């Protein structure tokens, strides 16, 4: 009887080992498929914020557009699953995804800018996405494994605010990412959360390319006087305290809002304002270009 029990226990242990082995093989297959699909992407950069509502998606979209205007092949991947803003900002709301024999095709904004977002998968933009962590991880993996990005100089990832499930997933899946650009507003309430984003990057060994201070002062279109509605300089001071680069400031400007709401990324349409450019717009254009050039230089 004892020998029979021993054989049963041995058989049980053997069966358990086989199950673990299958799981490991499946995980290895998924990892190989992911690596093969993104092996032609040169640089992978995440755009993060510790807090929502700081203009992160606007900055991410304009960085992607700015790089594409420099002749780079760019992908923009929106993993803000609960609040995808990219389709609206780039004027692609309502676009339907196309499928090829090889997999999903990202939506083309231009000849050298491709975009993927859960916003393209939601039929009614009023519908809430009520998902737990495993489904989120699965979607992000699918964006990296099944979407045919092709050869890219840059993949810009628009992350949701905070340091939750999506950030953990993308940090694990893009374990060799080149770095993160962190968007903040100047007030202390927002900066406290930005420090957590930098701490997250340090914990997962993701380099911080730098901090952009958004909504930094309002330049009156009539008199040219600057009013610091949310204070100013807080992002730069915090970046210095945390030992990370400061990339620049973007002031509050109604034209950025107008362009985002109408699906025309501001950076692409800046040349049309040259004849009437105010000092505030010069600051804004310079700041966004700093973010683009820094991403290009520091991620090599």
Secondary structure, 3 states (H helix, E strand, C coil): CHHHHHHHHHHHHHHHHHHHHHHHHHHHHHHHHHHHHHCCEEEEEEEECCCCCCCHHHHHHHHHHHHHHCCCCEEEEECCCCCCCHHHHCCCCCCCCEECCCCEECEEEECCEEEEEHHHCCCCCCCCCCCCHHHHHHHHHHHHHCECCCCEEEEEEECCCCCCHHHHHHHHHCCCCCEEEEEEECCHHHHHHHHHHHHHHHHCCCCEEEEEEEEEEEECCCCCCEECCCCCCHHHHHHHHHCCCEEEEEEECHHHHHHHHCCCCHHHHHHHHHHHCCHHHHHHHHHHHHHHHHHHHHCC
